Amino acid sequence: MTDTLKPRNGKEVVDAVQWALSRGAALELVGNGSKRAIGRPAQSDLTLDLSALRGVLLYEPEELVLSAQAGTPLEEIEALLAAQGQHLAFEPIDYGPLLGGASASGTIGGALAANLCGPRRIAAGAARDHFLGFEAVSGRGETFKSGGRVVKNVTGYDLCKLMAGSWGTLAALTTVTIKTLPRPETQATVLVAGLDDATAVRAMTAAMATSCDVSGAAHLPAAAAGRGGLGEGRSLTLLRLEGVAPSVAHRKAALMAAMKGFGAVEVCDEPLSRKLWRAVRDVTPFVATPEAAARPVWRIVTAPSRGAELARMIAAVADAEVLYDWAGGLVWVMLAPSDDAGAALVRRAVSACGGQAMLIRAPAAIRAATDVFAPQEPGLAGLTKRVKQGFDPNGVLNPGRMWAGV
């Protein structure tokens, strides 16, 4: 029995799943493996490597639509779009460096299966909001399709929303169709330095309430800014503006005026702005350097107004560093190593403030013994199992990756 199956097309994916079914084997689905260390450790007999399903099948810039095989590298797609003045508006995070791997190694199928997004989530949504259609192979060894090339073609159940964020537990995506959007002509960042976390959240909330169309709102406390080489002993509160140059200039002036009550206001030009937001997107201050690699990292989504409170609860009893995105609604927390990666502490804070926490980085032994994804209440857990049984009744695809027994 070979350790890895590497199909070259959709038909061979069907053959691989049917072969595994006939032998009672389980498959671990991977593309380029950039997110392989997220989730519970693989409980599979073989690896189904989808990286050979590669290539753009259709791109119509004037229609804002692109179809590609699921193993196509994101880097290739982004370069193709950039040449036409377009981009992936959901700004997918590059998890590679955070997990100790290579940068720019993710695939479009992986981005959709994990429902990736970045700082622009507050303005443009996540991957699922740009996912128009797909072809996939279920755990039954059957090919099925959903969606189309435009949103109005989506009829019946919107399976794109179901596949986005399913982490390969329901089906192996073989081809995907996504919406593309014009890339903003330019960008600038309004920066307020030296704010404490609670004040920064208030500043970001005030910025989001203006008519300035802020497309990114993040806060790096002094420790995170220094670790990422982005600040010199001071915290940074970042507010991004994008669009055509005259509009950005006008909104920049208005936003600077609105932020003066919070502290000294600065402006970052486009090159520095892009550097800062790549660092926020990829959580660069917490990358897996030799010093930080053993420290667990949590991704916590909560109400923006509760972000600083939640972080304060964790930091009060643990050695924690934090980074805020989504105007305080996304809190990245890096903790000191422990037997449970700080799970009990994090879950208590989330229970008090509301939201969901996901363990992004931790050793395999801890991920096997700890809830990596947010625990589900019984009714939702039962629904999750029924959906899994509908698509993959024999548990062939990524069994147990999200929750034990699912």
VEXBAFI-961636 format. One record per residue: z, y, x of N, C-alpha, C in turn; residue in one letter. Coordinates in steps of 0.1 Angstrom, whole numbers, padded with zeros to 4 digits, always signed. Layout:
% VEXBAFI-961636
ZYXZYXZYXa/...
***
This chain:
% VEXBAFI-961636
+0000-0012+0009+0000+0000+0000+0000+0012+0009m/-0010+0021+0007-0011+0033+0015+0000+0043+0011t/+0004+0052+0020+0014+0062+0017+0009+0074+0009d/-0004+0077+0012-0010+0089+0006-0024+0085+0000t/-0026+0091-0012-0039+0090-0019-0045+0104-0019l/-0057+0105-0015-0063+0119-0013-0076+0119-0021k/-0076+0121-0034-0089+0122-0042-0097+0134-0038p/-0110+0132-0039-0120+0143-0036-0125+0150-0048r/-0122+0145-0060-0127+0151-0073-0119+0146-0084n/-0121+0152-0096-0113+0148-0108-0114+0134-0111g/-0126+0127-0110-0127+0113-0113-0118+0105-0104k/-0117+0108-0091-0108+0101-0082-0093+0103-0085e/-0090+0115-0091-0076+0117-0095-0073+0108-0107v/-0082+0106-0116-0080+0097-0127-0078+0083-0121v/-0087+0079-0112-0086+0065-0106-0072+0063-0099d/-0067+0074-0092-0055+0073-0085-0043+0071-0095a/-0043+0079-0106-0032+0078-0115-0032+0064-0122v/-0044+0060-0126-0045+0047-0133-0041+0036-0123q/-0045+0037-0111-0041+0027-0101-0025+0026-0099w/-0019+0038-0099-0004+0039-0098+0002+0033-0111a/-0004+0036-0122+0001+0030-0135+0001+0015-0135l/-0010+0010-0130-0012-0005-0130-0002-0012-0121s/+0004-0005-0112+0013-0011-0102+0027-0006-0104r/+0030+0002-0115+0043+0007-0117+0048+0016-0106g/+0039+0023-0100+0043+0032-0089+0044+0047-0094a/+0052+0054-0087+0053+0069-0090+0047+0077-0079a/+0041+0088-0083+0034+0097-0074+0040+0110-0072l/+0041+0115-0060+0045+0129-0057+0032+0137-0056e/+0031+0147-0064+0019+0156-0063+0021+0167-0054l/+0012+0169-0044+0013+0180-0035-0001+0186-0033v/-0002+0199-0030-0014+0205-0026-0014+0207-0011g/-0010+0218-0006-0008+0220+0009+0007+0219+0013n/+0015+0216+0003+0029+0213+0006+0038+0225+0008g/+0033+0237+0005+0041+0250+0008+0054+0250+0000s/+0054+0244-0012+0066+0244-0020+0072+0230-0022k/+0069+0222-0012+0074+0208-0013+0089+0207-0013r/+0096+0216-0006+0110+0215-0004+0118+0222-0016a/+0111+0226-0027+0117+0232-0038+0118+0221-0049i/+0130+0220-0055+0132+0209-0065+0140+0198-0059g/+0143+0188-0067+0150+0176-0063+0141+0168-0054r/+0146+0161-0044+0137+0154-0035+0129+0144-0042p/+0117+0141-0036+0108+0132-0043+0114+0118-0045a/+0111+0113-0057+0116+0099-0060+0103+0091-0063q/+0094+0091-0054+0081+0085-0056+0078+0074-0046s/+0068+0066-0049+0063+0056-0040+0051+0061-0031d/+0044+0070-0036+0032+0075-0029+0030+0090-0031l/+0022+0095-0022+0019+0110-0024+0004+0111-0029t/+0003+0119-0039-0011+0122-0044-0014+0136-0039l/-0022+0136-0028-0026+0148-0021-0038+0154-0027d/-0037+0166-0034-0048+0172-0041-0055+0183-0033l/-0052+0184-0020-0057+0195-0012-0072+0194-0010s/-0078+0183-0012-0093+0181-0011-0101+0186-0023a/-0093+0189-0034-0100+0195-0046-0101+0210-0043l/-0111+0214-0037-0112+0227-0031-0125+0234-0034r/-0125+0247-0037-0137+0254-0039-0137+0262-0052g/-0143+0274-0051-0145+0282-0063-0157+0277-0070v/-0156+0275-0083-0166+0269-0091-0174+0280-0099l/-0167+0291-0102-0173+0302-0110-0165+0315-0107l/-0172+0325-0104-0166+0338-0103-0175+0349-0109y/-0171+0355-0119-0179+0366-0126-0170+0379-0126e/-0172+0387-0115-0163+0399-0114-0164+0408-0126p/-0176+0409-0132-0178+0418-0143-0171+0413-0155e/-0168+0400-0156-0161+0394-0167-0146+0392-0164e/-0142+0395-0152-0128+0393-0148-0123+0379-0149l/-0132+0369-0145-0128+0355-0147-0132+0347-0134v/-0123+0338-0131-0126+0329-0119-0122+0315-0122l/-0130+0305-0119-0126+0291-0120-0127+0285-0106s/-0117+0276-0103-0117+0270-0090-0110+0256-0091a/-0113+0248-0082-0106+0235-0081-0091+0238-0077q/-0082+0230-0081-0068+0233-0080-0063+0234-0066a/-0069+0227-0057-0065+0227-0043-0071+0239-0034g/-0078+0248-0041-0083+0259-0033-0072+0268-0028t/-0072+0271-0015-0061+0280-0010-0061+0294-0016p/-0050+0298-0019-0048+0312-0025-0054+0322-0016l/-0053+0320-0003-0058+0330+0007-0073+0332+0005e/-0080+0321+0003-0095+0321+0001-0098+0329-0012e/-0091+0326-0023-0093+0333-0035-0090+0348-0034i/-0079+0351-0028-0076+0365-0027-0086+0373-0018e/-0091+0366-0008-0102+0373+0000-0114+0375-0008a/-0118+0365-0016-0130+0366-0024-0128+0378-0034l/-0117+0379-0040-0114+0389-0050-0114+0403-0043l/-0108+0404-0032-0107+0417-0025-0121+0422-0022a/-0130+0413-0018-0144+0418-0015-0150+0424-0027a/-0145+0421-0039-0151+0427-0051-0142+0437-0058q/-0132+0442-0050-0123+0452-0055-0113+0447-0066g/-0110+0434-0065-0101+0428-0076-0090+0421-0069q/-0080+0416-0077-0069+0409-0071-0062+0400-0082h/-0052+0392-0078-0044+0385-0087-0032+0394-0090l/-0032+0399-0102-0023+0409-0106-0008+0404-0106a/-0007+0391-0107+0007+0385-0108+0013+0384-0094f/+0006+0387-0083+0012+0389-0070+0020+0377-0066e/+0014+0366-0064+0022+0354-0062+0030+0354-0049p/+0043+0350-0049+0051+0349-0037+0046+0339-0028i/+0047+0341-0015+0044+0331-0005+0057+0324+0000d/+0060+0312-0005+0072+0306-0002+0073+0300+0012y/+0062+0299+0019+0061+0292+0031+0072+0296+0041g/+0072+0308+0046+0082+0313+0055+0097+0311+0051p/+0099+0313+0038+0113+0312+0033+0118+0297+0034l/+0108+0288+0033+0112+0274+0034+0110+0268+0048l/+0107+0276+0058+0105+0271+0071+0091+0266+0074g/+0081+0269+0066+0068+0265+0068+0058+0276+0072g/+0046+0273+0071+0035+0283+0075+0033+0293+0064a/+0029+0305+0067+0026+0314+0057+0011+0312+0052s/+0008+0318+0040-0005+0318+0035-0011+0303+0034a/-0003+0294+0029-0008+0280+0028-0007+0275+0014s/-0004+0283+0004-0003+0279-0010-0017+0277-0016g/-0018+0270-0027-0030+0268-0034-0029+0274-0048t/-0041+0276-0054-0041+0282-0067-0035+0273-0078i/-0037+0260-0076-0031+0251-0085-0015+0251-0084g/-0011+0251-0072+0004+0252-0070+0010+0265-0075g/+0003+0276-0074+0008+0289-0079+0009+0288-0094a/+0000+0282-0101+0001+0281-0115+0011+0270-0120l/+0011+0259-0113+0021+0249-0116+0035+0253-0115a/+0038+0262-0105+0051+0268-0103+0053+0281-0110a/+0043+0286-0117+0043+0299-0124+0048+0310-0115n/+0042+0312-0103+0046+0321-0094+0043+0336-0098l/+0051+0345-0092+0049+0359-0095+0056+0367-0084c/+0054+0380-0083+0061+0388-0073+0066+0401-0080g/+0067+0411-0072+0074+0424-0078+0066+0429-0090p/+0053+0427-0091+0046+0433-0102+0048+0425-0115r/+0057+0416-0115+0060+0408-0127+0065+0418-0138r/+0072+0429-0135+0076+0438-0145+0065+0446-0152i/+0054+0446-0146+0042+0454-0151+0031+0445-0156a/+0029+0434-0149+0017+0425-0151+0020+0411-0156a/+0032+0407-0156+0036+0394-0160+0035+0384-0148g/+0037+0371-0152+0037+0360-0142+0024+0353-0143a/+0023+0342-0134+0010+0335-0134+0005+0330-0148a/+0015+0326-0156+0011+0320-0169+0004+0330-0178r/+0006+0343-0175+0000+0354-0183-0014+0356-0179d/-0019+0350-0169-0032+0352-0163-0040+0338-0163h/-0034+0328-0169-0039+0314-0168-0047+0312-0181f/-0060+0311-0180-0069+0310-0192-0072+0296-0196l/-0074+0287-0186-0078+0273-0190-0076+0264-0178g/-0078+0251-0181-0077+0241-0170-0082+0228-0174f/-0085+0219-0165-0087+0205-0167-0077+0198-0158e/-0071+0187-0164-0061+0180-0157-0061+0166-0160a/-0053+0158-0153-0051+0144-0155-0037+0141-0159v/-0034+0135-0170-0020+0133-0175-0015+0121-0168s/-0002+0118-0170+0004+0106-0165+0000+0093-0172g/-0008+0095-0182-0015+0083-0189-0028+0079-0182r/-0032+0087-0172-0044+0085-0165-0056+0089-0173g/-0054+0100-0181-0065+0105-0190-0068+0120-0186e/-0080+0123-0186-0084+0137-0184-0083+0145-0197t/-0078+0157-0196-0078+0166-0208-0080+0180-0204f/-0085+0188-0213-0087+0202-0211-0080+0211-0221k/-0078+0224-0217-0072+0233-0226-0077+0247-0222s/-0078+0256-0232-0082+0270-0229-0097+0272-0227g/-0100+0283-0221-0114+0286-0219-0115+0297-0209g/-0127+0304-0209-0129+0315-0199-0124+0328-0204r/-0121+0330-0217-0115+0342-0222-0103+0339-0231v/-0094+0349-0232-0082+0346-0240-0085+0342-0254v/-0096+0348-0261-0099+0346-0275-0104+0331-0277k/-0107+0324-0266-0112+0310-0267-0100+0301-0268n/-0088+0305-0266-0076+0297-0266-0073+0294-0281v/-0075+0282-0286-0071+0278-0299-0061+0266-0299t/-0054+0265-0310-0044+0254-0310-0033+0257-0301g/-0027+0246-0296-0016+0247-0287-0020+0254-0273y/-0013+0263-0269-0016+0270-0256-0010+0262-0245d/-0017+0252-0240-0011+0243-0230-0010+0249-0216l/-0018+0260-0214-0016+0267-0202-0002+0272-0200c/+0004+0277-0210+0018+0281-0209+0028+0270-0206k/+0024+0258-0211+0032+0246-0209+0031+0241-0195l/+0019+0241-0189+0016+0236-0176+0022+0246-0165m/+0022+0259-0168+0027+0269-0159+0042+0267-0158a/+0047+0264-0147+0062+0262-0145+0066+0247-0147g/+0057+0238-0149+0060+0224-0151+0061+0216-0138s/+0057+0223-0127+0059+0217-0113+0053+0203-0111w/+0042+0201-0118+0035+0188-0116+0041+0177-0123g/+0050+0179-0132+0057+0168-0138+0050+0163-0151t/+0040+0171-0156+0033+0167-0168+0019+0163-0165l/+0012+0168-0156-0002+0165-0153-0005+0170-0139a/-0016+0164-0134-0022+0169-0121-0034+0178-0124a/-0032+0191-0122-0043+0201-0124-0054+0198-0115l/-0067+0198-0120-0078+0195-0111-0087+0208-0110t/-0089+0215-0121-0096+0228-0121-0088+0238-0129t/-0089+0250-0126-0082+0261-0133-0091+0273-0135v/-0088+0280-0145-0095+0293-0148-0085+0304-0150t/-0087+0315-0143-0077+0326-0143-0084+0339-0146i/-0076+0348-0150-0081+0362-0153-0078+0370-0140k/-0088+0377-0136-0087+0386-0124-0087+0401-0130t/-0082+0410-0121-0081+0424-0126-0085+0433-0114l/-0090+0445-0117-0093+0454-0107-0081+0457-0098p/-0083+0458-0085-0073+0461-0075-0070+0476-0075r/-0058+0481-0076-0055+0495-0076-0061+0501-0063p/-0067+0513-0065-0073+0520-0054-0064+0523-0043e/-0052+0527-0046-0042+0530-0036-0028+0528-0041t/-0018+0529-0033-0004+0528-0037+0005+0537-0028q/+0016+0540-0034+0027+0548-0026+0040+0543-0031a/+0050+0545-0023+0064+0541-0026+0073+0552-0025t/+0081+0555-0035+0091+0565-0035+0104+0557-0031v/+0111+0562-0021+0122+0555-0015+0135+0564-0016l/+0146+0558-0021+0159+0565-0021+0168+0557-0012v/+0173+0562-0001+0181+0555+0009+0196+0557+0006a/+0203+0547+0010+0218+0548+0011+0225+0546-0002g/+0219+0540-0012+0225+0538-0025+0233+0525-0025l/+0245+0524-0031+0251+0512-0033+0244+0504-0044d/+0247+0491-0046+0240+0483-0055+0240+0488-0069d/+0251+0491-0074+0252+0496-0088+0245+0509-0091a/+0246+0518-0081+0238+0530-0083+0223+0528-0082t/+0219+0519-0073+0205+0516-0072+0199+0510-0085a/+0207+0501-0091+0202+0496-0104+0201+0507-0114v/+0210+0516-0114+0209+0527-0124+0196+0536-0121r/+0194+0538-0108+0182+0545-0104+0169+0538-0108a/+0169+0525-0106+0157+0517-0109+0155+0517-0125m/+0166+0516-0132+0165+0517-0147+0159+0530-0151t/+0164+0541-0145+0159+0554-0148+0144+0556-0145a/+0140+0550-0134+0126+0551-0130+0117+0543-0140a/+0122+0532-0144+0114+0524-0153+0113+0531-0167m/+0122+0539-0170+0122+0546-0183+0113+0559-0183a/+0108+0563-0171+0099+0574-0170+0085+0570-0175t/+0076+0580-0175+0062+0577-0179+0054+0575-0166s/+0061+0572-0155+0054+0572-0142+0047+0558-0139c/+0048+0549-0148+0042+0536-0147+0045+0529-0134d/+0058+0527-0131+0062+0521-0119+0059+0506-0119v/+0052+0501-0109+0048+0487-0108+0056+0478-0099s/+0067+0484-0094+0076+0476-0086+0089+0484-0084g/+0100+0477-0086+0113+0484-0084+0123+0474-0077a/+0127+0477-0065+0135+0467-0057+0145+0475-0050a/+0156+0468-0046+0167+0474-0038+0171+0464-0027h/+0171+0468-0015+0175+0460-0004+0188+0467+0002l/+0199+0460+0000+0212+0465+0006+0210+0466+0021p/+0219+0473+0028+0217+0476+0042+0215+0463+0050a/+0223+0452+0047+0222+0440+0055+0208+0434+0053a/+0203+0433+0041+0190+0427+0039+0179+0436+0045a/+0180+0449+0044+0170+0457+0050+0170+0456+0065a/+0182+0455+0071+0182+0454+0086+0177+0440+0090g/+0181+0430+0083+0176+0416+0086+0161+0415+0086r/+0155+0422+0077+0140+0422+0075+0133+0432+0084g/+0141+0439+0093+0135+0449+0101+0129+0461+0094g/+0135+0464+0082+0129+0474+0073+0138+0486+0073l/+0150+0486+0077+0159+0497+0077+0168+0498+0089g/+0174+0509+0091+0183+0511+0102+0197+0514+0097e/+0204+0503+0093+0217+0504+0088+0219+0512+0075g/+0208+0512+0067+0209+0519+0054+0202+0511+0043r/+0207+0512+0031+0200+0504+0020+0188+0512+0016s/+0178+0505+0010+0166+0510+0006+0163+0507-0009l/+0161+0517-0017+0157+0515-0031+0143+0519-0032t/+0134+0510-0036+0120+0512-0035+0113+0512-0049l/+0105+0522-0051+0098+0523-0064+0083+0525-0061l/+0075+0515-0066+0061+0515-0063+0052+0521-0074r/+0042+0529-0069+0032+0535-0078+0018+0530-0074l/+0010+0526-0083-0004+0521-0080-0014+0528-0089e/-0026+0529-0084-0037+0534-0092-0047+0542-0084g/-0054+0551-0091-0064+0560-0084-0056+0571-0077v/-0061+0576-0067-0053+0585-0058-0048+0598-0066a/-0056+0605-0074-0050+0616-0081-0038+0613-0090p/-0040+0601-0097-0029+0597-0106-0016+0593-0098s/-0018+0586-0087-0006+0583-0079+0001+0595-0074v/-0007+0605-0070-0001+0617-0065+0007+0625-0075a/+0001+0625-0087+0008+0632-0098+0021+0625-0102h/+0020+0612-0104+0032+0604-0108+0042+0604-0097r/+0038+0604-0084+0047+0604-0073+0056+0617-0073k/+0050+0628-0076+0057+0641-0077+0067+0640-0089a/+0063+0635-0100+0072+0634-0111+0083+0624-0109a/+0080+0613-0102+0091+0603-0099+0101+0609-0089l/+0096+0616-0079+0105+0622-0069+0115+0631-0076m/+0110+0639-0085+0118+0648-0092+0129+0641-0100a/+0125+0630-0107+0134+0622-0115+0145+0615-0107a/+0142+0612-0094+0151+0605-0085+0160+0614-0077m/+0158+0627-0077+0166+0636-0069+0181+0635-0072k/+0184+0632-0084+0198+0632-0088+0206+0620-0082g/+0198+0610-0076+0204+0598-0070+0207+0599-0055f/+0200+0608-0048+0201+0609-0034+0189+0614-0027g/+0188+0614-0014+0177+0619-0007+0164+0610-0009a/+0154+0617-0013+0141+0609-0017+0131+0611-0006v/+0125+0600-0003+0114+0599+0007+0102+0593+0001e/+0090+0594+0008+0078+0588+0003+0072+0580+0015v/+0068+0568+0011+0061+0559+0021+0046+0560+0019c/+0038+0561+0029+0024+0561+0028+0019+0547+0025d/+0006+0545+0023+0001+0532+0018+0003+0521+0028e/+0001+0522+0041+0003+0511+0050+0018+0506+0050p/+0027+0516+0050+0041+0512+0050+0045+0506+0036l/+0040+0512+0026+0043+0507+0012+0038+0493+0011s/+0027+0489+0016+0022+0475+0015+0031+0466+0023r/+0035+0470+0035+0044+0462+0043+0058+0460+0036k/+0063+0470+0030+0076+0469+0023+0075+0459+0011l/+0064+0460+0003+0063+0452-0009+0059+0437-0005w/+0052+0435+0006+0051+0421+0010+0064+0415+0014r/+0072+0423+0020+0086+0418+0024+0094+0415+0012a/+0093+0424+0002+0101+0421-0011+0095+0408-0018v/+0082+0408-0019+0076+0396-0025+0080+0383-0019r/+0079+0382-0006+0082+0370+0001+0096+0368+0006d/+0105+0377+0002+0119+0377+0005+0121+0376+0020v/+0113+0384+0027+0113+0383+0042+0127+0384+0049t/+0136+0392+0043+0149+0392+0050+0156+0378+0050p/+0152+0369+0042+0159+0356+0041+0151+0345+0047f/+0140+0348+0054+0131+0337+0059+0139+0328+0068v/+0134+0316+0070+0141+0305+0076+0140+0306+0091a/+0147+0317+0097+0148+0318+0111+0158+0307+0116t/+0159+0305+0129+0169+0295+0134+0183+0298+0129p/+0186+0311+0128+0200+0315+0124+0202+0313+0109e/+0192+0315+0101+0193+0315+0086+0189+0303+0080a/+0182+0294+0087+0175+0282+0080+0185+0274+0073a/+0197+0272+0077+0207+0264+0071+0214+0270+0059a/+0212+0283+0057+0218+0290+0046+0211+0288+0033r/+0217+0284+0022+0210+0282+0010+0206+0295+0003p/+0195+0295-0004+0190+0307-0011+0188+0303-0025v/+0193+0312-0034+0192+0311-0048+0183+0322-0054w/+0176+0319-0064+0168+0329-0072+0174+0330-0086r/+0179+0341-0089+0187+0343-0102+0180+0353-0110i/+0176+0350-0122+0170+0359-0132+0181+0363-0142v/+0183+0376-0144+0193+0380-0154+0188+0393-0160t/+0196+0399-0169+0193+0412-0174+0194+0422-0163a/+0184+0431-0161+0185+0441-0150+0198+0449-0150p/+0204+0452-0161+0217+0459-0161+0228+0451-0156s/+0227+0438-0155+0238+0429-0150+0236+0424-0136r/+0225+0428-0130+0221+0422-0117+0232+0425-0106g/+0236+0438-0105+0246+0442-0095+0259+0436-0098a/+0263+0435-0111+0276+0428-0115+0276+0414-0110e/+0265+0407-0113+0264+0393-0110+0265+0391-0095l/+0258+0399-0087+0259+0398-0072+0273+0401-0067a/+0279+0411-0074+0293+0414-0069+0303+0403-0072r/+0301+0395-0083+0310+0384-0086+0308+0373-0075m/+0296+0371-0070+0294+0361-0060+0299+0365-0047i/+0296+0378-0043+0300+0383-0030+0315+0385-0029a/+0322+0386-0040+0336+0387-0039+0344+0375-0034a/+0337+0363-0035+0344+0351-0030+0336+0343-0021v/+0324+0349-0016+0316+0341-0007+0309+0350+0003a/+0305+0345+0014+0297+0352+0024+0282+0353+0018d/+0279+0363+0012+0266+0364+0005+0258+0377+0009a/+0245+0375+0010+0236+0386+0012+0226+0386+0000e/+0223+0398-0005+0214+0398-0017+0202+0407-0015v/+0193+0406-0024+0181+0414-0025+0177+0415-0040l/+0175+0426-0045+0171+0428-0059+0157+0432-0061y/+0150+0425-0070+0137+0429-0075+0137+0430-0090d/+0125+0433-0095+0124+0435-0110+0134+0445-0116w/+0137+0456-0109+0146+0466-0113+0160+0461-0115a/+0163+0450-0108+0177+0444-0108+0177+0431-0116g/+0166+0427-0122+0165+0415-0131+0163+0403-0123g/+0159+0404-0110+0157+0392-0101+0166+0394-0089l/+0176+0386-0087+0185+0387-0076+0184+0375-0067v/+0180+0377-0055+0179+0367-0045+0193+0367-0037w/+0199+0356-0036+0212+0354-0030+0211+0344-0018v/+0215+0348-0006+0216+0339+0005+0231+0337+0008m/+0236+0324+0008+0250+0321+0010+0252+0314+0023l/+0265+0312+0027+0268+0304+0038+0267+0289+0034a/+0264+0281+0044+0262+0266+0041+0275+0261+0035p/+0274+0252+0025+0285+0245+0018+0280+0232+0013s/+0290+0224+0008+0286+0210+0003+0277+0211-0009d/+0279+0221-0017+0271+0222-0030+0261+0234-0030d/+0259+0240-0018+0251+0252-0017+0255+0264-0025a/+0268+0264-0029+0274+0275-0037+0271+0273-0051g/+0267+0261-0056+0262+0260-0070+0273+0263-0080a/+0285+0259-0078+0296+0261-0087+0298+0276-0089a/+0298+0283-0078+0300+0298-0078+0289+0305-0085l/+0277+0301-0082+0265+0308-0088+0265+0305-0103v/+0267+0293-0107+0267+0289-0121+0278+0297-0129r/+0289+0299-0123+0300+0307-0130+0295+0321-0132r/+0289+0327-0121+0285+0341-0123+0274+0342-0133a/+0265+0333-0133+0254+0333-0143+0259+0331-0157v/+0269+0322-0159+0275+0320-0172+0282+0333-0177s/+0288+0340-0168+0295+0353-0172+0285+0364-0175a/+0274+0365-0168+0265+0376-0169+0252+0373-0177c/+0249+0360-0179+0237+0356-0186+0225+0354-0176g/+0216+0345-0179+0205+0344-0170+0203+0329-0166g/+0195+0327-0156+0192+0314-0150+0192+0315-0135q/+0196+0304-0129+0196+0303-0114+0189+0291-0110a/+0181+0293-0099+0173+0282-0093+0176+0281-0078m/+0180+0269-0074+0182+0267-0059+0169+0266-0052l/+0165+0275-0044+0152+0275-0037+0153+0268-0023i/+0163+0271-0016+0164+0265-0002+0178+0258+0000r/+0177+0245+0003+0189+0238+0007+0185+0224+0012a/+0193+0217+0020+0190+0204+0025+0187+0194+0014p/+0179+0184+0017+0175+0175+0007+0187+0168+0000a/+0197+0164+0008+0209+0157+0003+0216+0166-0008a/+0217+0179-0005+0223+0188-0015+0214+0189-0028i/+0201+0190-0026+0192+0191-0037+0192+0179-0046r/+0195+0167-0040+0196+0155-0047+0208+0154-0056a/+0219+0161-0052+0232+0160-0058+0235+0172-0067a/+0227+0182-0067+0230+0195-0073+0218+0198-0083t/+0222+0205-0094+0211+0210-0103+0203+0221-0096d/+0191+0218-0093+0182+0227-0086+0177+0238-0096v/+0172+0233-0107+0168+0241-0118+0180+0243-0128f/+0179+0254-0136+0190+0257-0145+0193+0245-0154a/+0205+0241-0155+0209+0230-0165+0205+0234-0179p/+0200+0224-0186+0195+0226-0200+0206+0222-0210q/+0208+0229-0221+0217+0225-0231+0210+0213-0238e/+0218+0205-0245+0213+0192-0250+0201+0192-0259p/+0200+0202-0268+0188+0203-0276+0175+0205-0268g/+0176+0215-0258+0164+0218-0250+0161+0206-0241l/+0172+0199-0235+0169+0188-0227+0162+0177-0234a/+0166+0175-0247+0159+0164-0255+0145+0168-0257g/+0142+0181-0260+0128+0185-0261+0120+0183-0249l/+0126+0186-0237+0119+0185-0224+0116+0170-0222t/+0125+0161-0225+0122+0147-0223+0111+0142-0233k/+0110+0147-0245+0100+0143-0254+0086+0148-0249r/+0086+0160-0244+0073+0165-0239+0069+0157-0227v/+0078+0154-0218+0075+0145-0206+0070+0132-0211k/+0076+0126-0221+0071+0113-0226+0057+0114-0232q/+0054+0125-0238+0041+0127-0244+0030+0127-0234g/+0032+0134-0222+0022+0135-0212+0023+0124-0201f/+0035+0119-0199+0037+0110-0188+0048+0100-0192d/+0045+0091-0201+0055+0082-0207+0061+0072-0197p/+0054+0069-0186+0059+0060-0176+0065+0066-0164n/+0066+0080-0164+0072+0087-0153+0065+0085-0140g/+0052+0087-0141+0044+0085-0129+0043+0098-0120v/+0043+0109-0127+0041+0122-0120+0054+0129-0116l/+0057+0131-0103+0068+0139-0099+0081+0135-0106n/+0085+0123-0108+0096+0120-0116+0109+0125-0109p/+0117+0131-0118+0130+0137-0113+0130+0149-0105g/+0118+0156-0104+0117+0167-0095+0125+0179-0101r/+0124+0181-0114+0131+0192-0120+0145+0188-0125m/+0146+0177-0132+0159+0173-0137+0160+0158-0135w/+0172+0152-0133+0173+0138-0132+0169+0131-0144a/+0160+0120-0143+0156+0113-0154+0144+0119-0162g/+0139+0130-0157+0128+0137-0164+0116+0137-0154v/
***
